[in-house]
Amino acid sequence: MRRAILAALAGGVLLTGAACESDANTSEIAAPAAVTASAAPATTEPAPDYSADTEKVCGRLDKVFSAALGDFGTEMGKMIAHKEAKQTDEAKKAEKAAAAELKSVGTQIRKETESAENPELKEAGDASATKIEKSAKNRDYIEKIKSTKDLDKTLKTQLAEWLSPVAGYCPTN
């Protein structure tokens, strides 16, 4: 039964993450800054087309978000189950494991975007990775989570913050 509870909690965490990604209001997510015309003379060369490469990078990022954030969600589900069962030591272990998974997500985002042809997408990937890695170190928001209800509220906000830099380049489906 305990495994069933953990699986249900982890499933809820995964659904929460997927819902946050698919329900994101793009007007609330930071989009890349528009390029403004300068006083310099116009060039005859067309702007580089990064769309094919960006699509590939975003496809790889989507896999990172699905798999790695899913692993983070699983550990969060375990942490909640242990907290509810008053198993403090096990809850702390799951919290550390969740933070490690989160750090891994940041590393993977950085890896997948560092080879992007679009320099702005590279910067966005670095910004998202930095936000996630910072959250993996400062786990105050994790420690406040005591139930799945807390998790839903907290993670929705966190996911939007973490992923907003790349969201302007990688549209959610």
C-alpha positions in Angstrom: 0.0 0.0 0.0 2.9 2.4 0.8 4.2 1.9 -2.7 0.8 2.6 -4.2 0.7 5.9 -2.2 4.1 6.9 -3.3 3.2 6.0 -6.9 0.0 8.1 -6.7 1.9 11.0 -5.2 4.6 10.8 -7.8 2.0 10.6 -10.5 0.3 13.7 -9.2 3.6 15.5 -9.1 4.2 14.5 -12.8 0.7 15.6 -13.8 1.2 18.9 -12.0 4.5 19.5 -13.9 2.8 18.6 -17.2 -0.1 20.8 -16.5 2.1 23.7 -15.7 3.9 23.3 -18.9 0.8 22.9 -21.1 -1.3 25.5 -19.3 1.4 28.2 -19.3 0.0 31.5 -20.3 2.7 32.8 -22.7 1.8 36.3 -21.8 3.0 35.6 -18.3 6.2 34.1 -19.4 9.2 36.2 -20.3 9.7 36.2 -24.1 12.9 37.1 -25.8 13.4 40.8 -26.2 12.5 42.3 -29.5 15.3 43.6 -31.7 15.0 47.3 -32.3 16.2 49.2 -35.2 19.4 51.1 -34.7 20.9 54.2 -36.3 23.4 52.0 -38.2 22.8 51.5 -41.9 20.8 48.4 -42.9 22.7 45.4 -44.1 21.7 43.5 -47.2 22.4 40.2 -45.5 19.3 38.4 -44.1 19.2 37.6 -40.4 20.4 34.1 -39.6 17.7 31.5 -39.5 18.1 29.5 -36.4 14.7 27.8 -36.5 15.7 24.3 -37.5 18.4 24.2 -34.9 16.2 25.8 -32.2 13.5 23.1 -32.9 16.1 20.4 -32.3 17.4 22.0 -29.1 13.8 22.5 -27.9 13.1 18.8 -28.6 16.0 17.8 -26.5 14.9 20.2 -23.7 11.4 18.7 -23.8 12.9 15.3 -23.1 14.9 16.8 -20.2 11.8 18.5 -18.8 9.8 15.2 -19.1 12.3 12.8 -17.7 14.5 14.8 -15.3 11.7 16.9 -13.8 9.8 13.6 -13.5 12.6 12.2 -11.4 12.5 15.4 -9.3 8.7 14.9 -8.9 9.1 11.3 -7.8 11.5 12.3 -5.0 9.2 15.1 -4.0 6.4 12.6 -3.8 8.5 10.4 -1.6 9.4 13.3 0.6 5.7 14.2 1.1 4.8 10.7 2.0 7.6 10.5 4.6 6.6 13.8 6.1 3.0 12.7 6.4 4.1 9.5 8.0 6.3 11.5 10.4 9.5 9.8 9.1 11.8 12.8 9.4 15.0 11.1 8.5 13.5 9.5 5.4 11.9 12.8 4.4 15.3 14.6 4.7 16.9 11.9 2.5 14.1 12.4 -0.2 14.5 16.1 0.0 18.3 15.8 -0.7 17.6 13.4 -3.5 15.0 15.9 -5.0 17.6 18.7 -4.8 20.2 16.4 -6.5 17.7 15.7 -9.3 17.0 19.4 -9.6 20.7 20.2 -9.9 20.9 17.5 -12.6 18.1 19.2 -14.5 20.1 22.5 -14.5 23.2 20.7 -15.8 21.2 19.0 -18.5 19.6 22.3 -19.6 23.0 23.9 -19.8 24.4 21.0 -21.8 21.5 21.0 -24.3 21.6 24.7 -24.9 25.3 25.4 -25.0 25.5 24.1 -28.6 22.5 26.1 -29.8 23.2 28.2 -32.9 21.1 31.0 -31.6 23.1 32.9 -29.0 20.0 34.2 -27.3 18.8 30.6 -26.8 22.2 29.8 -25.3 21.8 32.7 -22.9 18.2 31.7 -22.0 19.4 28.1 -21.3 22.1 29.4 -19.1 19.6 31.6 -17.2 17.2 28.7 -16.7 20.0 26.4 -15.5 21.3 29.0 -13.1 17.8 29.5 -11.6 17.3 25.8 -11.2 20.8 25.2 -9.7 20.2 28.1 -7.2 16.9 26.5 -6.2 18.7 23.1 -5.7 21.1 24.8 -3.2 18.5 27.0 -1.4 15.8 24.5 -0.6 13.6 26.8 1.6 10.6 26.3 -0.8 11.0 22.5 -0.6 11.1 22.5 3.2 7.7 24.3 3.3 6.0 21.5 1.3 4.1 19.2 3.6 1.3 17.9 1.4 0.4 17.5 -2.3 -1.7 20.7 -2.0 1.4 22.6 -0.9 3.3 21.0 -3.7 0.8 22.1 -6.4 0.9 25.7 -5.3 4.7 25.8 -4.9 5.8 23.9 -8.0 3.5 25.7 -10.4 5.2 29.0 -9.4 8.7 27.5 -9.4 8.3 25.8 -12.8 7.2 29.0 -14.4 10.2 30.9 -12.8 12.7 28.2 -13.8 11.6 27.7 -17.3 10.5 31.2 -18.3 13.9 32.1 -20.0 13.7 29.2 -22.5 9.9 29.2 -22.9 10.1 32.2 -25.2 12.2 30.0 -27.6 10.6 26.7 -27.0 6.8 26.9 -27.3 4.8 24.4 -25.1 2.4 22.1 -26.9 
